[in-house]
């Protein structure tokens, strides 16, 4: 009997390991967990008819995501690790104390790791200044707001080992320093939430609760000077029925709920789009009893904001597109209000993917010329094919902390036009910039491009290049 125990144990372990795979025939997992993308069964052949060289890795990924009892297995493992070892079995979720969960993508911000340089923070704000300039040139109002990471406002329940390693250098501070010297119309939600005595974020979710969403809505429309219903007479009911996004990721088979606030507000708006949920990437609403129009770039923090803003405006367009396609989305006329809402951990997006607007024209008087190092390239902008994206990589030694970069574009047989450029992320020893110009003016023509650096009222040409015709058909 004693000799058969090891063999029995081995057989039992092998049987348990095989069950999730064999069980796919009857109990396959078909629902996604958390924010996972869809994982379809892979095709053996590509669209061109050749063999799919990624077939086996894709097949492995498919089986991994569709194993029988996968949510239950993940849930059980998560409970063991979070209860006994106070840690998470998912890289995406950080287990805190007292039942608090945090989104792990906020750790860099919390710890002060991989921070932006002040030059990059200045570039983000300058990019937003150019967007605001464009919006206001169309007779509309602009507002920027940044949703704080949960552990920025409520760090007390973060694991102790992260508390000890935290740095004093944070992207939000660099952004605020740049905003303080800018013209951007900015609503400071960091100060707003810190002024409140109560916690307005959810313990097992990465977002603010509905009371926090209502506060942000009122603060934003107050900042814009728009008359609106502030719902001060609405009675808030505290209901334990909310399933947090982090809890669903960590414990996918459990029905954990937490308290949130319900206001019982009548939704006077209706959806123009075929909307499945507030998570949809593009949502358009209308409210015949309200006035004004809204264009809001938002992320998941905007989910709880959407009903309030949709009630407040006659027409509202909510988008999660990246880059923010301001020019294309507003082709039929700019909304009278444009709001950018983004979470703290993603503020670099406005550097990585500048909003798509026609780059502003300038009139420059060049004071001097030097021979600097740079490269210039161009292509049709895939996000909006009405524009060419003309890019320049400039030796970092030529650009000061607050320098602006311009491209003078001269088409064959045409006149030179100066455009101020958006800043892009730094690459090796180069600062990168891009302008968006009408394809109808510059595509299919040879171009002469001068790179100009501006410092105060002084402008220096540092590079000249010829660019071959950019095919508008491709």
N, C-alpha and C positions, 0 to 999 in steps of 0.2 A: 504493500500500500504506500509506504513512504517513498519507494522508488518511482511510483507512478505519479506522485504529486507534481514534480517539476515538469513532466511531460503534459500533464493536465493543465498546468498553469500556462505553458507555452501555447498549447492549442487554444485555450480560452483567450489569451491576448491576441492571437492571430485572428480568431473569429471576430473579436470586437473590432479589430482594425479593418476587416473585410466588410463588415455590415454597412458602413456609410457608402461604400462603392457599389456593392450589390443592391443595396436598398434604393439606389437611384431609379431602378426599374419601376418601383411602386411609390416611393416617397421622396422624389427629387425635390430639392429646394429651388423654387422658381422665383421667389421674391428677393429683391435686393435688400442688403443690410446697410443702413445708414445712407451715406452719399455714394455708394458704389455705383459705377457705371454698369450699363447692360453688358452681359457677356454672352453673345450668341454662339451657337455651335459653329465652329470654324469650317470654312470651305476648303476642299482639297486643292481646287484650282483658283487662280486669280481671275479678275475680270478680263484679262487679256488672254486667258486660256492656258497659261503656264502653271507649273506646280507652285503651290503656296509654300515657300521655304519656311514660313513661321507656323506651319500647320501643327506640328507636335507641341511647341510651347503654347499655342493658342488652345489646343485640345486639353493640355494640362490645366490651363487656367479655367477652362470651361468646367472640367470635372471638379476642380477645387471649389468653384462657386456654387455648384449644384449637388454636392454630396448630400445624401439623405441625413436628416437630423442635424444639418449644419448649424442652424440658429441655436438649437438646444445644446450642442457641444460647445459652441463659442460662449454661450451664456453660462454654462456650468464652469468652464475654465475661468471665465472672468470673475465669477463669484468667489471661487477658491482663491484666486490671486489677490483680488481687492480686499477680501475679508482677512485672510491669513497673513498676506505679505504686504498689504497696503500699496499695491502697485497695479498697473493695468496690463492686460494681455494684448492691447492694441497700441500701436505707435501713435495713432491719431487722437487718443484720449488719455488725459492725465488724471489719475485718481487723487483727489485731495482728501482733507479730513472732514468729518461730520457730514458725509454723503455728498460733498461737492465734487463736481466733475468739471474739467477744463479742456479746451481744445488745444491739442499739443502744438499746433501751428503758431500759437501765440508765445511759445517759449523763447524764441529769439528776442521778441520785444520785451518780455518779462526779464530776461537775463542780460539784456543789452549786448546781444551777440549779432554779428553780421550787420551792423548798423550802416545806414546811409552816411555818406560824408555830408558836411554842411553844404558843399558845392552841389551835391545831388538833391538835397532838400530844397535848396534855392531854385534848382532847375524844375522840380515838381511845381513849386509855387509859381514860377514864371510861366510854365505851361498852362496853369489854371488861370493866370492873369490874361493870357492871350484868348482863352475860351470865354472868359467873362467879357473881354473887350468885344469879341464877336457877338455874343448874345446881346449885350447892351446896344451895339450898333443896329440891331434889329428891333430896338424898342422894347426889349424884354428885361426882366430882373433875373439876377443870378444869385444862388446861395450854395455855399459849400459847407458840409458838415461831416465830421468823422466820428463814427461810433467807437467808443473805447472798448478795448479788449476786456473781458470780464476780470482777468487777474490784474489788470491795471487799476481798476476801481476797488476790487475786493481780493487783495492778495493774502489775507489772513489764513485761508484754508488751503493754500498751495502747500505741497510737500515740503518738509523742513529742509531737505537737501537742495532744493531750488532756492529757497529763501537765502541760504548762506552764500550762494554763488552769484546772486544778482548784482549787476553793475548799475552805476548811476547814469550811464549813457543810453539814451533812448531816442528812437526815431521821432516820437511825438514831440519831444522837446526841441529837436532840430527843426521840425516842421513848424512848430509854434513860433520859433525865433524868426524863421523866414516869413511867416504870415504876418508877424507884427510889423514888418517893414514893407508890406505889400498893400495893394489895393483890393485884394480878394475879399468879397463879402463872406465872412466866415462866422458860423455859429459854433461856439466852443462848448461842446457837450461834456468834455472832461470836467470843466468847472461846474456845469449845470448839475451833473449827477453827484459830484462831490459835495454840493451844497445841500443835498438831501440827507435826512437822518436815517431813512429806511433804505433797505436793500431793494434795488429795482431791477436786478438781473435774476435769472432762474438758476437754481442750484444744479440741476442736471441737464441744462441746456446752455448753449454758448451765447444766448441773446438776452436782451432786456425783456421784462415781462410787459403785460399790456398797460400797466400803470406808467411804466417808463416810456412806452411808445406814445401814449397820450401826451405826456409831458414834452417829448421831442416835437410832436406835431404842433402843439400850441406855441412852443418856443420858436419854431421855424416860421410859422405864419405871422407871429408877432414881429419877428425880425424882418419879414418881407412887407409888413404893413398891410396885410390882407385881412379884411373883416371875415370872421369865421365863427362857427359854433365851437365854443371851448369845452362843451360837455360838462360844465361845472355842476349842472343839476342832475347829471346822470349818476345813478347809484351803482357803485362798484361792489360786486359780489365776489367774494373769495371762494373759488371752487377748486377742488382737488381733482382735476380731470386732464391735466396737461402732460403729454408724453414728450420729454426733452429729447432733442436730437442726439446728444451725447449718450444718454441712457439707452436710446434705441440702438446706437452703434455698439455699446459695450455689452448690453443685455438684450439681445434681439428677440428672445423668446419670452421675456417677462413683460408683464403689463404694469410696469412702474409708472406712477403718476405723481405729480406734485401740484402745489397750489399755484393758480394764476388768477387774474382778475377778469371778470366778465362785466361789461357795461350795458348790455341789452340795447345797444344803439341800432336804430332802424337804418338799414342800408338803402339810401335813396338812389344810389347809382346802379347802373346795370353794366354788364360786360359787353363790349363790342366784339372782342376776340372770343374764340372758342376756348375759354379758360377752364382748365381742369383744377388748378389750385394756385395759390399765391406764389408758389415756387416757379411757375411758368416764366420762361425768359423774356417774353414780351406780353404785356397785358395792356389793353386799352379800355377805358371806361367812359361813360357819359352820365351826367346827372342834369336833366332838364331844369331842375329847380335851383341849380347853382350857376355861378358866373365864372368866367375866366378859364384859362387853359394851362395845363401843367405838363412839363416834360421832366421826368425824374429818372436819372441813372441811379440804380440802387443795387444792393446785394441782398443777402438773406435777412439782414436787419430791417429791410424794408417790408418784409412780409406782414408784420404787425402794424406797420405804418399805413399800408395801402388802403384799408377801408376808411380811415380818417381822411386821407387826402382825396380819395375818390369821391367822398361825400362833399368835399369842400370846393371842387372844381367842376365846371360844366363838362369839360373834356380833359382827360388825363391819359398820358402815355407813360408807362413804367417799363423800363428796359434793364436787362442785365448784360447787354451786348458788350463785347470787348474786342477792339477799342470802342469807345463810346462814339457812335456814329451820328453826331449832332447834326451835321449838314444834311445827311441823307434822310434821317428820321423826320426832319422839319422842312422838307422840300416844299411843302404846300403852305408854308408860313410858320415862323417861329412861335412856339407857345409863349404866352406872356410871362410865364415863370419857368425857370430852369433850375432844378435842384440836383446837386451831386451829393449822394450819400454813400460813404464807403467805410468799411471797418478799418481800424487802426493797423491791423496786421498786413493790410493790402495797399497801403498808401503809395507804395512804389509802383503800382500799376499805372499811375498817371505819368510815370517816367518811362516805363517799359512799353506802354501802348498809349501814346498821346491821343486825346480825343480828336476825331476827324472833323476839322473845319478848314475852310480856305485860309492858308497862311496870310497874315496881315501884310499889306504892302507898306513899304517905308520909302522915304526919299533921303538917300545918304550922300554926304559929301566926304569922299575918301581923303584923309589927311596924309597918309603915307602908304608905302608898299614895301613889304619884305618878302623874302623867299622862304616860306615855311613848308612843313611837311603836312600833306593832307591827301585824301582820296575822295573822289566823288562818284556816285553811281545813281541810277534811276530805274524805276519800274512802275508799271500800272499798279495802283493800290487795290489789292484784292478786296478789301473791306468796302470800298466804294470806287468803282471803276471810272467814275467821272473825274478822278484825280490821279495825277502822277505824284509819286513819292520820290523826291530828290534828296539823297542823303549825302552827308559829308562827315568824314572821320578826320579830326584835326589833332595834331600833336598837342598833348596836354600842356606842354610848356608854353603854348601860345595863348591859352585861355586862362584868364584870371578867375578868382573866386566868384565874382559877380559879372563877368563878361557876358555879353550877348553875341550870338552868331547870326549872320545874315548870308543869304545866297543871292547874288545878282545873276539873274537868268536872262540870257540874250538868245532868242531863237533866230535861226537863219532868216535873214531878210526882215527881222523885226526889231523892236526897241527893247532896251534893257529895262528890267523891273527888279527892284530890291524887295526881298521877302525876309521877315524875321522867322527864325527856325525854332522848332520845338527841340528840347534837349532829350536825348536818349541815354540809356545806361552806358557807363564808361567801359571801354574794351581795351585791355592791356594798357598801353601808354597813350591811348587816344580818347578824346572826348567826341561823342557822336551826336549828330543833329539831323533833323529831317524837316522838309517843308512839303506841304500839300498844295499843288497848283493845278488849275483846270487842265485836264487832258486835251480838251478841245483847242487850247492855246498852244500846247507844247508837244503833244504826242506826234509822232511821225515827222519830226523836224530835228535837224542837228542843233545842238545847244552849246553855247559858251557859258560857263559858270565860273563866277568869281566867289571865293570864300572871304568874307569880311568879318573882322572881329571888332565889336564896339565896346568901348570902355568910357562911360560917361558920355561926353559929346564928341569923343575922338573915335575915328573909324580907320582901321588899317586893313588893307587887302593883303592876305597872306598866301593865296594860292589861286591859280587859274587852271581850268581843265576844259577839254572838249568832250562832249557826250554824244555818242552816236544816236541815231533815231531810235526812239522807244516805240515799239509796235503797239498800237492801241487795240489791235485785234486779239492778241494773245491773252 
